[in-house]
């Protein structure tokens, strides 16, 4: 384990923007990269209310997975990247997935039945971590939670919706590539490097998910479809296969591109960034060819 102080690994209030958007002024490609969990800008409210050592929050991050999109962004691919961390708000959860027990001013009767994620402490506002316990010293006020949903969660999703619709109007369709990272799966999962998720065929045509798996495997990347990660709320909300808006989730093994402590990028990060860029190009070719055939 690295001896680097955890506060050197986080940035507190250094950027007020909840997220940034890239390459959407003059769309060149019908593919949008979404990165909802790589945020490293920790609002002070989070740090001041922690009931556990700050290092535990790193478990919630898709640590530096945004770096894997740098080459695709440099080539002109559109991207939307969250800056605030998952500990602040989880953009890959429905806004109603709230643990009412950690909120003052909100009754469980006002919420749907808790999902498995909420019961496990990983709702839209994480409440606890396995093996660690409750994250927060004091309960959050409902006004605080409402603010996060209004300022971060809904604008992020509205941005995705708007960009995908612009792509559909310009190119005839679009594809969303939702980029995440995962802990090493280990030998019980054949040491898989990447898991492609398409919600078991519900969020994307099989030609896209099958292309992604075969393309990565061709380059020696151990790739699996839907197991154990099939895709979450972002795919559920934004895929519209019947309107030719497709969505895939990519979960990249952190040990593939981070150091042994899983904290800083390794030399292999550039290799994975090339894979992401080239995969994006192949998916674009696939979707453009589909529209050309449909027009003939």
Backbone as CSV, one residue per row, in Angstrom:
resi,resn,N_x,N_y,N_z,CA_x,CA_y,CA_z,C_x,C_y,C_z
1,UNK,0.843,-1.199,0.000,0.000,0.000,0.000,0.875,1.245,0.000
2,UNK,0.457,2.227,-0.818,1.221,3.469,-0.897,1.138,4.228,0.423
3,UNK,2.245,4.918,0.797,2.253,5.759,1.994,1.848,7.190,1.681
4,UNK,1.439,7.442,0.447,1.055,8.797,0.046,-0.161,9.255,0.854
5,UNK,-0.107,10.436,1.490,-1.248,10.910,2.269,-2.495,11.000,1.412
6,UNK,-3.637,10.608,1.998,-4.862,10.555,1.208,-5.267,11.936,0.704
7,UNK,-4.938,13.003,1.471,-5.341,14.320,1.012,-4.545,14.771,-0.214
8,UNK,-3.414,14.124,-0.486,-2.705,14.385,-1.723,-3.403,13.740,-2.902
9,UNK,-4.298,12.792,-2.635,-4.982,12.066,-3.689,-6.346,12.670,-3.998
10,UNK,-6.765,13.635,-3.191,-8.065,14.267,-3.369,-7.868,15.768,-3.597
11,UNK,-8.904,16.395,-4.106,-8.868,17.839,-4.326,-10.133,18.410,-3.691
12,UNK,-9.955,19.275,-2.717,-11.102,19.794,-1.985,-11.443,21.191,-2.497
13,UNK,-12.653,21.310,-3.075,-13.179,22.602,-3.534,-12.252,23.298,-4.539
14,UNK,-11.498,22.558,-5.332,-10.619,23.203,-6.303,-11.305,23.476,-7.623
15,UNK,-12.509,22.948,-7.813,-13.238,23.145,-9.057,-14.716,23.144,-8.712
16,UNK,-15.412,24.241,-9.000,-16.817,24.356,-8.628,-17.744,23.712,-9.644
17,UNK,-17.241,23.352,-10.831,-18.107,22.769,-11.850,-18.457,21.326,-11.486
18,UNK,-19.735,20.954,-11.552,-20.069,19.562,-11.264,-19.584,18.601,-12.345
19,UNK,-19.481,19.084,-13.583,-19.004,18.241,-14.675,-18.559,19.137,-15.829
20,UNK,-17.833,18.538,-16.766,-17.413,19.268,-17.965,-17.886,18.513,-19.198
21,UNK,-18.088,19.265,-20.281,-18.541,18.702,-21.554,-17.516,19.076,-22.618
22,UNK,-17.168,18.101,-23.457,-16.119,18.293,-24.448,-16.623,17.959,-25.855
23,UNK,-16.193,18.742,-26.829,-16.343,18.443,-28.263,-17.792,18.313,-28.717
24,UNK,-18.659,19.181,-28.214,-20.059,19.126,-28.649,-20.465,20.345,-29.471
25,UNK,-19.546,21.298,-29.674,-19.890,22.494,-30.433,-20.189,22.202,-31.893
26,UNK,-19.409,21.322,-32.494,-19.610,20.892,-33.873,-19.371,19.391,-33.909
27,UNK,-20.422,18.642,-33.713,-20.301,17.204,-33.521,-19.656,16.523,-34.724
28,UNK,-18.580,15.764,-34.444,-17.881,15.034,-35.505,-18.252,13.556,-35.530
29,UNK,-18.718,13.043,-34.393,-18.976,11.611,-34.278,-20.313,11.369,-33.562
30,UNK,-21.011,10.292,-33.917,-22.261,9.944,-33.214,-22.016,9.075,-31.993
31,UNK,-21.008,9.408,-31.208,-20.687,8.633,-30.006,-20.297,9.583,-28.883
32,UNK,-20.929,9.389,-27.723,-20.669,10.197,-26.532,-20.080,9.314,-25.447
33,UNK,-18.980,9.759,-24.859,-18.371,9.072,-23.717,-18.861,9.736,-22.434
34,UNK,-19.418,8.938,-21.532,-19.869,9.416,-20.222,-18.957,8.834,-19.153
35,UNK,-18.499,9.694,-18.224,-17.631,9.238,-17.126,-18.197,9.800,-15.824
36,UNK,-19.072,9.032,-15.157,-19.781,9.568,-13.988,-19.098,9.385,-12.644
37,UNK,-18.077,8.501,-12.545,-17.550,8.128,-11.224,-16.069,8.438,-11.022
38,UNK,-15.469,9.247,-11.885,-14.035,9.526,-11.734,-13.773,10.838,-10.999
39,UNK,-14.811,11.479,-10.474,-14.646,12.767,-9.815,-13.722,12.700,-8.611
40,UNK,-12.852,13.696,-8.510,-11.887,13.756,-7.398,-11.935,15.103,-6.679
41,UNK,-12.968,15.904,-6.934,-13.125,17.211,-6.283,-14.129,17.046,-5.138
42,UNK,-13.625,17.039,-3.911,-14.442,16.722,-2.744,-14.944,17.991,-2.061
43,UNK,-16.257,18.266,-2.131,-16.793,19.410,-1.384,-16.483,19.284,0.108
44,UNK,-16.269,20.416,0.748,-15.888,20.403,2.160,-16.957,19.760,3.043
45,UNK,-18.228,19.873,2.627,-19.287,19.262,3.423,-19.070,17.758,3.580
46,UNK,-18.535,17.138,2.544,-18.270,15.702,2.585,-17.174,15.395,3.609
47,UNK,-16.073,16.110,3.503,-14.928,15.828,4.362,-15.241,16.124,5.833
48,UNK,-16.047,17.159,6.069,-16.340,17.550,7.445,-17.339,16.622,8.124
49,UNK,-18.089,15.854,7.333,-19.106,14.972,7.921,-18.681,13.506,7.916
50,UNK,-17.438,13.229,7.558,-16.968,11.852,7.477,-16.881,11.202,8.862
51,UNK,-17.390,9.971,8.935,-17.260,9.191,10.159,-16.164,8.140,10.047
52,UNK,-15.504,8.089,8.890,-14.464,7.082,8.632,-13.250,7.797,8.052
53,UNK,-12.082,7.173,8.063,-10.932,7.790,7.412,-11.205,8.079,5.937
54,UNK,-10.715,9.214,5.468,-11.005,9.659,4.105,-10.554,8.656,3.052
55,UNK,-9.534,7.865,3.358,-9.030,6.902,2.375,-10.105,5.931,1.909
56,UNK,-11.097,5.674,2.755,-12.143,4.728,2.362,-12.969,5.249,1.191
57,UNK,-13.049,6.569,1.022,-13.826,7.116,-0.081,-13.224,6.770,-1.436
58,UNK,-11.924,6.464,-1.457,-11.300,6.101,-2.726,-11.900,4.823,-3.292
59,UNK,-12.469,3.992,-2.446,-13.120,2.770,-2.924,-14.326,3.084,-3.801
60,UNK,-14.928,4.251,-3.596,-16.087,4.629,-4.400,-15.691,5.194,-5.766
61,UNK,-14.454,5.640,-5.895,-14.023,6.256,-7.152,-13.725,5.210,-8.218
62,UNK,-14.024,5.552,-9.464,-13.435,4.858,-10.609,-12.130,5.600,-10.888
63,UNK,-11.129,5.260,-10.112,-9.909,6.041,-9.986,-9.242,6.304,-11.336
64,UNK,-9.171,7.577,-11.721,-8.495,8.048,-12.927,-9.000,7.386,-14.208
65,UNK,-10.210,6.843,-14.195,-10.698,6.247,-15.438,-10.918,7.313,-16.513
66,UNK,-11.065,8.582,-16.103,-11.190,9.658,-17.091,-9.938,9.787,-17.959
67,UNK,-8.772,9.406,-17.395,-7.544,9.481,-18.183,-7.602,8.535,-19.388
68,UNK,-8.382,7.492,-19.295,-8.475,6.523,-20.383,-9.246,7.066,-21.583
69,UNK,-9.946,8.180,-21.388,-10.684,8.808,-22.490,-9.931,9.965,-23.116
70,UNK,-8.747,10.293,-22.592,-8.041,11.487,-23.062,-7.752,11.453,-24.556
71,UNK,-7.326,10.311,-25.069,-6.967,10.239,-26.486,-8.197,10.329,-27.381
72,UNK,-9.285,9.725,-26.950,-10.522,9.844,-27.713,-11.005,11.291,-27.734
73,UNK,-10.915,11.968,-26.596,-11.324,13.378,-26.547,-10.417,14.225,-27.435
74,UNK,-9.111,13.946,-27.423,-8.173,14.695,-28.273,-8.475,14.492,-29.753
75,UNK,-9.072,13.358,-30.102,-9.441,13.078,-31.498,-10.781,13.697,-31.868
76,UNK,-11.465,14.312,-30.893,-12.715,14.994,-31.192,-13.970,14.286,-30.730
77,UNK,-13.828,13.165,-30.021,-15.024,12.477,-29.536,-15.658,13.278,-28.399
78,UNK,-16.972,13.466,-28.427,-17.658,14.160,-27.340,-17.579,13.368,-26.032
79,UNK,-17.540,14.095,-24.924,-17.486,13.453,-23.615,-18.137,14.342,-22.574
80,UNK,-18.701,13.703,-21.554,-19.230,14.404,-20.381,-18.618,13.725,-19.158
81,UNK,-17.925,14.514,-18.332,-17.093,13.970,-17.259,-17.445,14.645,-15.936
82,UNK,-17.867,13.852,-14.950,-18.184,14.389,-13.626,-16.904,14.761,-12.894
83,UNK,-16.921,15.886,-12.165,-15.777,16.310,-11.361,-15.959,15.998,-9.884
84,UNK,-17.188,16.059,-9.413,-17.437,15.747,-8.010,-17.542,14.243,-7.831
85,UNK,-17.206,13.752,-6.642,-17.072,12.304,-6.465,-18.413,11.606,-6.258
86,UNK,-18.338,10.320,-6.393,-19.508,9.475,-6.145,-19.991,9.605,-4.712
87,UNK,-19.101,9.923,-3.778,-19.513,10.121,-2.385,-20.468,11.298,-2.244
88,UNK,-20.403,12.244,-3.146,-21.282,13.419,-3.144,-22.635,13.068,-3.752
89,UNK,-22.612,12.453,-4.931,-23.833,11.984,-5.588,-23.425,10.943,-6.621
90,UNK,-24.181,9.852,-6.669,-23.904,8.783,-7.621,-24.780,8.997,-8.848
91,UNK,-24.149,9.393,-9.935,-24.879,9.717,-11.156,-25.395,8.479,-11.878
92,UNK,-24.979,7.309,-11.429,-25.446,6.066,-12.041,-26.530,5.404,-11.198
93,UNK,-27.277,6.208,-10.467,-28.418,5.752,-9.686,-29.627,6.642,-9.987
94,UNK,-30.791,6.059,-9.875,-32.024,6.830,-9.946,-32.080,7.795,-8.769
95,UNK,-32.582,8.989,-8.989,-32.613,9.989,-7.922,-33.493,9.563,-6.751
96,UNK,-34.361,8.576,-6.951,-35.215,8.092,-5.864,-34.552,6.994,-5.042
97,UNK,-33.356,6.560,-5.413,-32.666,5.485,-4.673,-31.933,6.097,-3.480
98,UNK,-32.701,6.407,-2.452,-32.195,7.113,-1.281,-32.434,6.273,-0.037
99,UNK,-31.443,6.207,0.825,-31.569,5.568,2.130,-32.186,6.595,3.080
100,UNK,-33.473,6.448,3.343,-34.183,7.437,4.155,-33.622,7.530,5.563
101,UNK,-32.966,6.483,6.055,-32.442,6.493,7.422,-31.285,7.469,7.607
102,UNK,-30.687,7.940,6.513,-29.559,8.861,6.666,-29.958,10.301,6.355
103,UNK,-31.273,10.553,6.218,-31.745,11.877,5.818,-32.752,12.399,6.835
104,UNK,-32.567,13.652,7.250,-33.532,14.345,8.098,-34.501,15.094,7.197
105,UNK,-35.803,14.893,7.429,-36.801,15.610,6.643,-37.335,14.822,5.468
106,UNK,-37.063,13.519,5.439,-37.563,12.664,4.363,-38.034,11.360,4.985
107,UNK,-39.251,10.963,4.650,-39.811,9.731,5.178,-39.674,8.610,4.145
108,UNK,-39.462,7.401,4.639,-39.377,6.261,3.724,-40.674,6.058,2.958
109,UNK,-41.807,6.546,3.493,-43.088,6.420,2.796,-43.130,7.267,1.527
110,UNK,-42.212,8.227,1.403,-42.152,9.078,0.215,-41.282,8.477,-0.887
111,UNK,-40.690,7.317,-0.619,-39.761,6.694,-1.548,-40.271,5.330,-1.988
112,UNK,-39.827,4.847,-3.135,-40.162,3.480,-3.530,-39.483,2.469,-2.618
113,UNK,-39.848,1.223,-2.748,-39.183,0.167,-1.978,-37.683,0.220,-2.242
114,UNK,-36.859,0.122,-1.207,-35.411,0.234,-1.412,-34.891,-0.847,-2.357
115,UNK,-34.056,-0.432,-3.299,-33.430,-1.378,-4.213,-32.314,-2.127,-3.480
116,UNK,-31.794,-3.150,-4.130,-30.679,-3.906,-3.552,-29.488,-2.990,-3.308
117,UNK,-29.240,-2.044,-4.216,-28.122,-1.116,-4.062,-28.318,-0.230,-2.836
118,UNK,-29.525,0.266,-2.646,-29.804,1.113,-1.484,-29.632,0.317,-0.198
119,UNK,-30.145,-0.902,-0.179,-30.014,-1.736,1.024,-28.543,-2.031,1.335
120,UNK,-27.717,-2.056,0.296,-26.285,-2.282,0.490,-25.503,-1.020,0.792
121,UNK,-26.192,0.129,0.893,-25.532,1.388,1.232,-25.048,2.182,0.047
122,UNK,-25.387,1.746,-1.178,-24.859,2.411,-2.374,-25.986,2.978,-3.225
123,UNK,-26.786,3.840,-2.595,-27.825,4.543,-3.326,-27.274,5.772,-4.019
124,UNK,-28.162,6.688,-4.391,-27.731,7.894,-5.105,-26.822,8.759,-4.225
125,UNK,-26.979,8.675,-2.906,-26.023,9.211,-1.943,-25.514,8.023,-1.134
126,UNK,-24.272,7.584,-1.336,-23.776,6.428,-0.575,-23.895,6.673,0.932
127,UNK,-24.296,5.636,1.652,-24.484,5.780,3.095,-23.505,4.939,3.902
128,UNK,-23.042,3.820,3.352,-22.103,2.972,4.079,-21.354,2.095,3.089
129,UNK,-20.237,1.548,3.560,-19.410,0.654,2.759,-19.252,-0.673,3.477
130,UNK,-19.252,-1.731,2.707,-19.076,-3.065,3.280,-17.736,-3.148,4.009
131,UNK,-17.768,-3.624,5.231,-16.559,-3.769,6.021,-16.100,-2.494,6.704
132,UNK,-16.792,-1.398,6.458,-16.406,-0.096,7.027,-17.500,0.447,7.936
133,UNK,-18.750,0.348,7.461,-19.873,0.863,8.229,-20.370,2.185,7.685
134,UNK,-21.111,2.907,8.510,-21.704,4.177,8.087,-20.628,5.200,7.754
135,UNK,-20.847,5.936,6.679,-19.855,6.908,6.228,-19.959,8.244,6.950
136,UNK,-21.153,8.584,7.467,-21.389,9.968,7.875,-21.617,10.089,9.383
137,UNK,-21.047,11.131,9.964,-21.205,11.397,11.401,-22.634,11.806,11.722
138,UNK,-23.173,12.699,10.911,-24.527,13.204,11.122,-25.373,12.909,9.895
139,UNK,-26.672,12.802,10.106,-27.577,12.636,8.982,-27.568,13.896,8.116
140,UNK,-27.791,13.695,6.837,-27.882,14.832,5.921,-29.293,15.418,5.958
141,UNK,-29.381,16.730,5.817,-30.680,17.377,5.682,-31.226,17.120,4.274
142,UNK,-32.547,16.951,4.186,-33.157,16.706,2.876,-32.879,17.866,1.917
143,UNK,-32.797,19.075,2.439,-32.485,20.225,1.578,-31.106,20.068,0.942
144,UNK,-30.134,19.503,1.686,-28.795,19.277,1.134,-28.834,18.248,0.003
145,UNK,-29.569,17.155,0.231,-29.672,16.107,-0.785,-30.390,16.646,-2.022
146,UNK,-31.459,17.389,-1.806,-32.207,17.968,-2.931,-31.314,18.875,-3.764
147,UNK,-30.451,19.638,-3.080,-29.540,20.524,-3.802,-28.608,19.729,-4.704
148,UNK,-28.047,18.642,-4.206,-27.129,17.837,-5.021,-27.847,17.252,-6.241
149,UNK,-29.066,16.799,-6.024,-29.814,16.225,-7.139,-30.121,17.281,-8.194
150,UNK,-30.449,18.494,-7.731,-30.808,19.561,-8.668,-29.592,20.167,-9.358
151,UNK,-28.463,20.246,-8.655,-27.298,20.933,-9.215,-26.357,20.014,-9.969
152,UNK,-26.365,18.721,-9.632,-25.415,17.786,-10.237,-26.108,16.674,-11.025
153,UNK,-27.013,15.969,-10.357,-27.579,14.758,-10.949,-28.423,15.066,-12.187
154,UNK,-29.420,15.902,-12.030,-30.320,16.153,-13.164,-29.624,16.870,-14.312
155,UNK,-28.771,17.881,-14.067,-28.064,18.509,-15.194,-27.164,17.548,-15.958
156,UNK,-26.526,16.619,-15.257,-25.670,15.641,-15.945,-26.504,14.808,-16.916
157,UNK,-27.640,14.340,-16.436,-28.482,13.502,-17.289,-29.165,14.310,-18.383
158,UNK,-29.545,15.530,-18.078,-30.112,16.382,-19.127,-29.094,16.643,-20.223
159,UNK,-27.817,16.808,-19.822,-26.753,17.000,-20.803,-26.602,15.798,-21.709
160,UNK,-26.619,14.602,-21.137,-26.523,13.384,-21.954,-27.691,13.307,-22.931
161,UNK,-28.897,13.534,-22.430,-30.087,13.461,-23.284,-29.988,14.427,-24.451
162,UNK,-29.573,15.648,-24.161,-29.496,16.672,-25.209,-28.445,16.320,-26.255
163,UNK,-27.280,15.871,-25.815,-26.203,15.551,-26.758,-26.591,14.351,-27.629
164,UNK,-27.154,13.319,-27.040,-27.554,12.148,-27.818,-28.634,12.499,-28.831
165,UNK,-29.548,13.377,-28.449,-30.587,13.784,-29.390,-30.003,14.603,-30.536
166,UNK,-29.039,15.476,-30.231,-28.360,16.215,-31.300,-27.658,15.259,-32.266
167,UNK,-27.026,14.232,-31.712,-26.376,13.229,-32.558,-27.392,12.495,-33.428
168,UNK,-28.501,12.121,-32.839,-29.523,11.394,-33.588,-30.043,12.228,-34.753
169,UNK,-30.265,13.499,-34.497,-30.768,14.378,-35.552,-29.730,14.593,-36.644
170,UNK,-28.458,14.664,-36.267,-27.401,14.934,-37.250,-26.963,13.687,-38.002
171,UNK,-26.847,12.558,-37.284,-26.258,11.364,-37.884,-27.274,10.245,-38.129
172,UNK,-28.474,10.375,-37.581,-29.465,9.315,-37.721,-29.518,8.365,-36.549
173,UNK,-28.584,8.477,-35.647,-28.533,7.623,-34.458,-27.346,8.011,-33.607
174,UNK,-27.171,7.314,-32.483,-26.084,7.655,-31.567,-25.770,6.455,-30.696
175,UNK,-24.587,6.506,-30.101,-24.200,5.484,-29.132,-23.537,6.156,-27.936
176,UNK,-23.904,5.693,-26.758,-23.344,6.189,-25.501,-22.390,5.139,-24.964
177,UNK,-21.174,5.560,-24.645,-20.166,4.683,-24.061,-19.948,5.147,-22.627
178,UNK,-20.483,4.400,-21.667,-20.433,4.785,-20.257,-19.233,4.096,-19.621
179,UNK,-18.223,4.890,-19.248,-16.912,4.351,-18.875,-16.742,4.304,-17.360
180,UNK,-16.414,3.111,-16.851,-16.224,2.867,-15.424,-14.962,2.038,-15.218
181,UNK,-14.595,1.848,-13.937,-13.547,0.886,-13.617,-14.037,-0.008,-12.494
182,UNK,-13.398,-1.164,-12.370,-13.836,-2.159,-11.392,-12.634,-2.711,-10.641
183,UNK,-12.849,-3.200,-9.419,-11.764,-3.898,-8.730,-11.377,-5.146,-9.513
184,UNK,-10.127,-5.615,-9.377,-9.738,-6.853,-10.061,-10.693,-7.993,-9.696
185,UNK,-11.169,-8.708,-10.704,-12.166,-9.754,-10.478,-11.557,-11.057,-9.983
186,UNK,-10.278,-11.286,-10.301,-9.607,-12.469,-9.787,-9.852,-13.709,-10.625
187,UNK,-9.203,-14.797,-10.258,-9.255,-16.021,-11.064,-10.644,-16.636,-11.156
188,UNK,-11.502,-16.375,-10.164,-12.848,-16.950,-10.235,-13.638,-16.378,-11.404
189,UNK,-13.192,-15.230,-11.927,-13.801,-14.637,-13.119,-12.810,-14.634,-14.285
190,UNK,-11.844,-15.544,-14.239,-10.855,-15.679,-15.331,-10.026,-14.412,-15.521
191,UNK,-9.860,-13.624,-14.438,-9.028,-12.413,-14.502,-9.409,-11.519,-15.677
192,UNK,-10.688,-11.250,-15.811,-11.203,-10.450,-16.923,-10.683,-9.018,-16.821
193,UNK,-10.273,-8.441,-17.965,-9.764,-7.069,-18.011,-10.888,-6.048,-18.190
194,UNK,-11.877,-6.373,-19.003,-12.980,-5.457,-19.291,-14.283,-6.245,-19.332
195,UNK,-15.321,-5.669,-18.731,-16.667,-6.206,-18.865,-17.495,-5.196,-19.663
196,UNK,-18.071,-5.664,-20.763,-18.992,-4.857,-21.557,-20.407,-5.135,-21.067
197,UNK,-21.172,-4.091,-20.785,-22.556,-4.264,-20.359,-23.523,-3.669,-21.359
198,UNK,-24.548,-4.441,-21.702,-25.621,-3.906,-22.554,-26.990,-4.260,-21.988
199,UNK,-27.020,-4.482,-20.648,-28.265,-4.846,-19.955,-28.927,-6.043,-20.633
200,UNK,-28.084,-7.019,-20.961,-28.539,-8.258,-21.587,-29.348,-7.983,-22.859
201,UNK,-28.793,-7.085,-23.674,-29.376,-6.788,-24.971,-30.434,-5.711,-24.973
202,UNK,-30.769,-5.161,-23.805,-31.844,-4.160,-23.749,-31.364,-2.755,-24.067
203,UNK,-30.070,-2.461,-23.883,-29.612,-1.077,-24.068,-28.864,-0.849,-25.380
204,UNK,-28.568,-1.918,-26.119,-27.830,-1.764,-27.377,-28.084,-2.968,-28.263
205,UNK,-28.036,-2.712,-29.576,-28.119,-3.815,-30.505,-26.946,-4.757,-30.322
206,UNK,-27.181,-6.037,-30.537,-26.135,-7.033,-30.296,-24.918,-6.804,-31.178
207,UNK,-25.102,-6.177,-32.342,-23.955,-5.928,-33.223,-22.928,-5.031,-32.562
208,UNK,-23.365,-4.130,-31.682,-22.433,-3.216,-31.017,-21.703,-3.911,-29.873
209,UNK,-22.429,-4.626,-29.028,-21.778,-5.303,-27.908,-20.880,-6.432,-28.398
210,UNK,-21.320,-7.165,-29.402,-20.493,-8.246,-29.938,-19.241,-7.698,-30.611
211,UNK,-19.397,-6.569,-31.327,-18.227,-5.939,-31.936,-17.237,-5.513,-30.857
212,UNK,-17.740,-4.908,-29.774,-16.852,-4.430,-28.708,-16.080,-5.591,-28.091
213,UNK,-16.754,-6.689,-27.811,-16.090,-7.837,-27.198,-15.036,-8.414,-28.146
214,UNK,-15.406,-8.655,-29.399,-14.471,-9.281,-30.341,-13.302,-8.364,-30.664
215,UNK,-13.547,-7.053,-30.749,-12.476,-6.109,-31.045,-11.435,-6.113,-29.935
216,UNK,-11.864,-6.026,-28.693,-10.924,-6.001,-27.572,-10.205,-7.339,-27.414
217,UNK,-10.921,-8.429,-27.606,-10.281,-9.736,-27.502,-9.205,-9.918,-28.570
218,UNK,-9.422,-9.327,-29.743,-8.435,-9.411,-30.826,-7.087,-8.841,-30.383
219,UNK,-7.118,-7.850,-29.489,-5.886,-7.218,-29.005,-5.412,-7.822,-27.682
220,UNK,-5.942,-8.970,-27.350,-5.479,-9.665,-26.155,-6.081,-9.177,-24.862
221,UNK,-7.123,-8.347,-24.927,-7.799,-7.861,-23.725,-8.883,-8.868,-23.346
222,UNK,-8.787,-9.450,-22.164,-9.780,-10.430,-21.736,-11.104,-9.713,-21.458
223,UNK,-12.098,-10.023,-22.277,-13.342,-9.260,-22.265,-14.524,-10.209,-22.104
224,UNK,-15.496,-9.775,-21.312,-16.694,-10.569,-21.074,-17.915,-9.674,-21.223
225,UNK,-19.040,-10.276,-21.580,-20.282,-9.531,-21.782,-21.235,-9.749,-20.604
226,UNK,-21.577,-8.648,-19.924,-22.658,-8.580,-18.923,-22.394,-9.254,-17.579
227,UNK,-21.335,-9.992,-17.410,-21.079,-10.670,-16.143,-19.718,-10.250,-15.588
228,UNK,-19.689,-9.685,-14.371,-20.809,-9.489,-13.443,-21.448,-8.095,-13.511
229,UNK,-21.139,-7.303,-14.522,-21.678,-5.945,-14.610,-22.425,-5.782,-15.928
230,UNK,-23.759,-5.663,-15.836,-24.570,-5.569,-17.056,-24.917,-4.139,-17.434
231,UNK,-24.604,-3.177,-16.557,-24.974,-1.783,-16.836,-26.020,-1.305,-15.849
232,UNK,-25.975,-0.007,-15.548,-26.846,0.547,-14.521,-27.826,1.578,-15.028
233,UNK,-28.099,2.538,-14.165,-29.150,3.529,-14.417,-28.875,4.367,-15.655
234,UNK,-27.621,4.711,-15.907,-27.317,5.549,-17.071,-27.741,4.848,-18.350
235,UNK,-27.439,3.561,-18.472,-27.874,2.824,-19.656,-29.388,2.701,-19.692
236,UNK,-29.977,2.421,-18.527,-31.435,2.268,-18.472,-32.143,3.550,-18.895
237,UNK,-31.627,4.683,-18.437,-32.302,5.954,-18.718,-32.090,6.430,-20.144
238,UNK,-30.901,6.238,-20.691,-30.564,6.940,-21.933,-30.596,6.076,-23.192
239,UNK,-30.615,4.770,-23.061,-30.706,3.955,-24.275,-32.138,4.012,-24.818
240,UNK,-32.224,4.176,-26.108,-33.501,4.183,-26.821,-33.275,3.404,-28.118
241,UNK,-33.144,2.108,-27.973,-32.757,1.276,-29.116,-33.742,1.436,-30.266
242,UNK,-35.022,1.585,-29.937,-36.034,1.729,-30.988,-35.854,3.021,-31.783
243,UNK,-35.102,3.986,-31.219,-34.817,5.247,-31.923,-33.354,5.321,-32.345
244,UNK,-32.680,4.178,-32.339,-31.269,4.075,-32.722,-30.357,4.885,-31.811
245,UNK,-30.689,4.914,-30.527,-29.781,5.445,-29.510,-29.388,4.260,-28.628
246,UNK,-28.151,3.816,-28.775,-27.653,2.622,-28.112,-26.695,3.023,-26.989
247,UNK,-26.562,2.164,-25.985,-25.689,2.491,-24.857,-24.979,1.238,-24.370
248,UNK,-23.667,1.380,-24.174,-22.832,0.313,-23.633,-22.104,0.819,-22.397
249,UNK,-21.910,-0.061,-21.430,-21.083,0.238,-20.270,-19.772,-0.524,-20.393
250,UNK,-18.661,0.166,-20.093,-17.341,-0.468,-20.052,-16.822,-0.410,-18.627
251,UNK,-16.544,-1.564,-18.053,-15.904,-1.664,-16.733,-14.482,-2.169,-16.964
252,UNK,-13.488,-1.326,-16.638,-12.086,-1.657,-16.866,-11.433,-2.038,-15.535
253,UNK,-10.745,-3.167,-15.520,-10.019,-3.615,-14.334,-8.985,-2.559,-13.938
254,UNK,-9.067,-2.077,-12.694,-8.156,-1.017,-12.244,-6.703,-1.457,-12.255
255,UNK,-6.452,-2.738,-12.038,-5.056,-3.198,-12.044,-4.458,-3.172,-13.443
256,UNK,-5.287,-3.016,-14.471,-4.795,-2.939,-15.847,-4.097,-1.603,-16.101
257,UNK,-4.578,-0.520,-15.438,-4.060,0.806,-15.777,-3.566,1.614,-14.571
258,UNK,-3.699,1.067,-13.345,-3.197,1.752,-12.155,-2.009,0.995,-11.572
259,UNK,-1.309,1.646,-10.647,-0.170,1.003,-9.993,-0.644,-0.090,-9.037
260,UNK,0.308,-0.737,-8.370,-0.014,-1.877,-7.504,-0.937,-1.485,-6.353
261,UNK,-0.860,-0.216,-5.913,-1.728,0.263,-4.839,-3.099,0.696,-5.350
262,UNK,-3.311,0.647,-6.675,-4.560,1.067,-7.322,-4.884,2.531,-7.025
263,UNK,-3.818,3.367,-7.035,-4.020,4.786,-6.724,-3.569,5.730,-7.834
264,UNK,-2.503,5.398,-8.556,-1.977,6.294,-9.575,-1.864,5.564,-10.909
265,UNK,-2.011,6.285,-12.035,-1.912,5.629,-13.343,-0.539,5.001,-13.564
266,UNK,-0.522,3.848,-14.185,0.716,3.173,-14.553,1.012,3.426,-16.033
267,UNK,2.112,2.887,-16.511,2.450,3.028,-17.925,1.400,2.375,-18.819
268,UNK,0.691,1.400,-18.280,-0.320,0.693,-19.067,-1.547,1.550,-19.357
269,UNK,-1.677,2.677,-18.659,-2.838,3.539,-18.901,-2.883,4.014,-20.345
270,UNK,-1.743,4.288,-20.937,-1.716,4.742,-22.331,-2.157,3.637,-23.283
271,UNK,-1.847,2.381,-22.928,-2.291,1.247,-23.753,-3.813,1.157,-23.740
272,UNK,-4.401,1.258,-22.547,-5.856,1.186,-22.454,-6.514,2.398,-23.114
273,UNK,-5.888,3.570,-23.021,-6.434,4.756,-23.699,-6.482,4.540,-25.208
274,UNK,-5.474,3.874,-25.755,-5.491,3.540,-27.188,-6.634,2.583,-27.506
275,UNK,-6.837,1.593,-26.636,-7.933,0.648,-26.866,-9.283,1.369,-26.868
276,UNK,-9.480,2.296,-25.930,-10.749,3.029,-25.850,-10.948,3.878,-27.115
277,UNK,-9.904,4.561,-27.544,-9.989,5.370,-28.763,-10.353,4.493,-29.962
278,UNK,-9.650,3.408,-30.144,-9.876,2.560,-31.309,-11.225,1.854,-31.248
279,UNK,-11.662,1.495,-30.050,-12.998,0.920,-29.912,-14.056,1.950,-30.300
280,UNK,-13.894,3.189,-29.853,-14.851,4.242,-30.221,-14.921,4.404,-31.735
281,UNK,-13.775,4.355,-32.401,-13.763,4.477,-33.865,-14.503,3.322,-34.522
282,UNK,-14.293,2.108,-34.014,-14.956,0.946,-34.594,-16.468,1.007,-34.388
283,UNK,-16.889,1.437,-33.210,-18.322,1.558,-32.963,-18.959,2.608,-33.859
284,UNK,-18.246,3.705,-34.074,-18.751,4.741,-34.979,-18.873,4.194,-36.402
285,UNK,-17.877,3.463,-36.856,-17.954,2.864,-38.189,-19.160,1.942,-38.309
286,UNK,-19.401,1.179,-37.244,-20.526,0.244,-37.257,-21.853,0.982,-37.360
287,UNK,-22.011,2.033,-36.575,-23.289,2.740,-36.575,-23.468,3.537,-37.869
288,UNK,-22.401,4.098,-38.411,-22.505,4.831,-39.669,-22.818,3.890,-40.825
289,UNK,-22.208,2.704,-40.840,-22.503,1.724,-41.882,-23.954,1.279,-41.816
290,UNK,-24.464,1.140,-40.606,-25.862,0.759,-40.425,-26.783,1.792,-41.053
291,UNK,-26.490,3.071,-40.851,-27.363,4.117,-41.377,-27.247,4.215,-42.894
292,UNK,-26.040,3.969,-43.436,-25.870,3.984,-44.889,-26.698,2.881,-45.534
293,UNK,-26.672,1.696,-44.935,-27.451,0.573,-45.487,-28.948,0.861,-45.406
294,UNK,-29.366,1.477,-44.289,-30.788,1.785,-44.132,-31.255,2.814,-45.137
295,UNK,-30.342,3.685,-45.582,-30.726,4.734,-46.517,-30.781,4.243,-47.955
296,UNK,-30.166,3.099,-48.234,-30.121,2.603,-49.617,-31.423,1.949,-50.041
